[in-house]
Amino acid sequence: MTTTTHKRVPIPKNGVDYRGKIVLAPMVRSGECPSRLLALHYGADLVWGPETIDKSLIGTTRRVNSVTNTIDFTRFSSNGSKNAAIAANQRESLIYRLHPAREGKQLIYQIGTANPTTAVEAAKLIAGDVAGIDVNAGCPKPFSTSGGMGAALLKTPELLCSILRALVAEVGTPFEIGISVKIRLLNDPADTEKLVRSLCETGITGLTIHCRTTPMRPREPAIRAQLRMIANICREAGVACLMNGDVASRADAEALMAEYGVDGAMIATAAETNPSVFRALADGGMAPWEEAVHRYIRTALDVHNRWGNTKYLLGQMIPGKQPAYKTMSRSKSYSELIQSLKNEPAFQRAANCDFSDEMVELARDLDRELEIGAFEVPKMSKAEKKRAAKESAQTESKTLPPAGTKRTADQASLDDHHNATEKRKSDVSVDVASGTVAEQASTITV
Ligand SMILES: Cc1cc2nc3c(=O)[nH]c(=O)nc-3n(C[C@H](O)[C@H](O)[C@H](O)COP(=O)(O)O)c2cc1C
């Protein structure tokens, strides 16, 4: 009897093998931290974060958030942030939040990029915190394609390959994690074949095929015709192949993987509606929507999720015809949401859906932190911002020496100290990004 052994691209020490995995797809808005943690709770083997564009990550500060136990990549918006009067009123934007203990070893960061240099620069900032970097070469939305990113890269395969090669050499190798790519089908199977062959030669460890072409709408059924061919090319090259498109549950994924000979499967919209699609039938299969919603709210409270994002997700998870949907839509804060869902018969009937006093308290604290509901503070109008900026500029000009005045020794020393601090700050964000999660207790905490 002969046994066939297939070639396998080695999986780096800090990376993960996509083989045999059923995973959460990258989803802008729907793939934020609490959604990923919930998918993992229900048995997802790996989770992809939402596509984050290289230029958004470049320039962020990496902070260890000791309240939520997350790692936050944040930045001030460029608009007016240097002005102290405005900055005091301006929130730092959260670009990316991840939970190292609960997802770090199973999290793949998906990058939006059209340039090898900026891709490498951004990926280096987060590579120490994740199990892999995936390049989005499938998003058909104009915000992505207009910059040459996403599905536009399918039309520039040399550029796509050069991005992957740069990431493999300059990020995958030093950080010992895998680099992968997510693509769509091309119309002509011969073109898809050629593309997949060249992608497999770049040193990637995994490839996801979304079984739709770029112009296809999400509601159009996925096409399976090219799947076996793609899986075979990946297998020959030793690259793990994930299938994506209309995969409904773990059981469905397992059946499709067996039928088409692919290594794993990725689920998006079904998991957005109910993340318990990842749970094996033997462990209870899909949970009722009430249970998934209750658990989602709890997780959102744990990681201090943005209220707008939580509400958006609940809009996907609560069936539109349920009275709870209206209740949720009307809520203006976590406290209001919990108080009103508590009284909904659907939640009173459901098992394990008690909104405990602890949750009520957490909700109040989070409302206070986010300044929503009872804690909402009036926002500064444009005119007020302008006035504050003017006043600050006037104060500054009074304290500065007239132009041409020599700096005193004290002033010079203060300035030098300020410059050194600024430099140290920028060194911190570079240094810590190259460390491992365990090493980073000494980084900035908030
Ligand atoms: C809300 C939403 C956001 C998405 N964002 C991304 C993204 O950031 N990156 C990406 O590669 N695909 C993105 N997609 C596409 C999905 O990852 C997936 O390829 C597609 O939905 C097909 O899978 P499905 O049939 O299981 O929904 C998104 C899809 C949805 C529904």
The ligand as a Tripos MOL2 file, in Angstrom:
@<TRIPOS>MOLECULE
LIG
   31    33     1     0     0
SMALL
NO_CHARGES

@<TRIPOS>ATOM
      1 C1        -20.5960   43.0980    7.9040 C.3       1 LIG1
      2 C2        -19.5510   42.4640    7.0380 C.ar      1 LIG1
      3 C3        -18.2640   42.9770    7.0480 C.ar      1 LIG1
      4 C4        -17.2590   42.3760    6.2740 C.ar      1 LIG1
      5 N1        -15.9740   42.8520    6.3670 N.ar      1 LIG1
      6 C5        -14.9590   42.1720    5.7440 C.ar      1 LIG1
      7 C6        -13.6020   42.4930    5.9920 C.ar      1 LIG1
      8 O1        -13.2700   43.3580    6.8000 O.2       1 LIG1
      9 N2        -12.6470   41.7900    5.3100 N.ar      1 LIG1
     10 C7        -12.9620   40.7730    4.4310 C.ar      1 LIG1
     11 O2        -12.0570   40.1580    3.8680 O.2       1 LIG1
     12 N3        -14.2510   40.4540    4.2220 N.ar      1 LIG1
     13 C8        -15.2370   41.0870    4.8560 C.ar      1 LIG1
     14 N4        -16.5380   40.6870    4.6990 N.ar      1 LIG1
     15 C9        -16.8170   39.5080    3.8610 C.3       1 LIG1
     16 C10       -16.8480   38.2410    4.7160 C.3       1 LIG1
     17 O3        -15.6150   38.0370    5.3830 O.3       1 LIG1
     18 C11       -17.1700   36.9950    3.8670 C.3       1 LIG1
     19 O4        -16.1600   36.8400    2.8940 O.3       1 LIG1
     20 C12       -18.5100   37.1150    3.1500 C.3       1 LIG1
     21 O5        -19.5150   37.6500    3.9770 O.3       1 LIG1
     22 C13       -18.9650   35.7200    2.6720 C.3       1 LIG1
     23 O6        -19.1540   34.8470    3.7490 O.3       1 LIG1
     24 P1        -20.6250   34.3990    4.2120 P.3       1 LIG1
     25 O7        -21.3140   33.8480    3.0030 O.co2     1 LIG1
     26 O8        -20.3940   33.3980    5.3020 O.co2     1 LIG1
     27 O9        -21.3080   35.6470    4.7040 O.co2     1 LIG1
     28 C14       -17.5590   41.2650    5.4460 C.ar      1 LIG1
     29 C15       -18.8750   40.7750    5.4240 C.ar      1 LIG1
     30 C16       -19.8440   41.3550    6.2280 C.ar      1 LIG1
     31 C17       -21.2240   40.7610    6.2180 C.3       1 LIG1
@<TRIPOS>BOND
     1     1     2 1
     2     2     3 ar
     3     2    30 ar
     4     3     4 ar
     5     4     5 ar
     6     4    28 ar
     7     5     6 ar
     8     6     7 ar
     9     6    13 1
    10     7     8 2
    11     7     9 ar
    12     9    10 ar
    13    10    11 2
    14    10    12 ar
    15    12    13 ar
    16    13    14 ar
    17    14    15 1
    18    14    28 ar
    19    15    16 1
    20    16    17 1
    21    16    18 1
    22    18    19 1
    23    18    20 1
    24    20    21 1
    25    20    22 1
    26    22    23 1
    27    23    24 1
    28    24    25 2
    29    24    26 1
    30    24    27 1
    31    28    29 ar
    32    29    30 ar
    33    30    31 1
@<TRIPOS>SUBSTRUCTURE
     1 LIG1         1 GROUP 0 **** ****
